């Protein structure tokens, strides 16, 4: 059965600091990919498999910018071309391993594993405050979750679980999240907004902002399914008569396989930008929350894998954005498979 993720999409392959001069490998969308930097600093991504036998090229070594297989010593250029076979004089014409388009915009390195010709038509998504800028500070983390990527996308498009899974995150005067203010849908993205009534600060909010716990203010929450490979959350605390304390959580969701996902997390804030204590506190807190989320989602994935008689789950009002996101991903998969029929095209 075909996986439920599209291949014609930019995904995060790694963070910039994960890739250096050494050969590095990661499984992405079911394929083992070799990543390394040329002497110029540019990133190379190619199939991590020798064309002669299925030995990983990552188990070999570098000869300048070339890669030498650790089995029979075959040599490959960075573009994947086979250029030397030690056991014979001639090189079989046209032999190569696949090289993948990559685009680096720190802290992320993006990869395109679909139709190479389509990569130039769809640049990687851009996000406001993507890196450290004036008045903003960031932390980064890489995680692995034993669950399908859509379970993660749906989880972060519906935060009503917070009262059960993260009760300490909820401001003390809020007993239920209000309905979504708006859900906006475009051809390839979904976003929602929600505003809460004024309430006092949760303990973590007071800790990171430095405001008194009795401070009241509204919370403005925005979540966006930017693409199957990227999710962005914007959380703003807006005390009465004070500035907005904004936190941006950028998450690259890259399927390792149908039942596992790499998560590349960047958190950017516009407060306490020079206070490493606040950055460390937020990083530790969100790591603990992400670990809790991963346990829930991996449990769901195991149950789905074990179901002898799969059935359709019900949806509730809070699932509006998640339903739209799943539909977009399904349409992209169907389009690649030639199954998507546009309305009126053959009528």
Helices and strands as residue ranges (DSSP letters): E 10-15, G 16-18, E 24-28, E 31-37, E 43-47, G 57-59, E 61-63, E 66-68, E 75-76, E 82-84, E 101-105, E 108-112, H 116-119, E 137-145, H 149-157, H 162-165, G 167-169, E 182-185, E 190-195, E 199-200, H 203-209, E 216-227, E 230-239, E 244-257, E 260-269, H 276-306, G 317-319, H 320-337
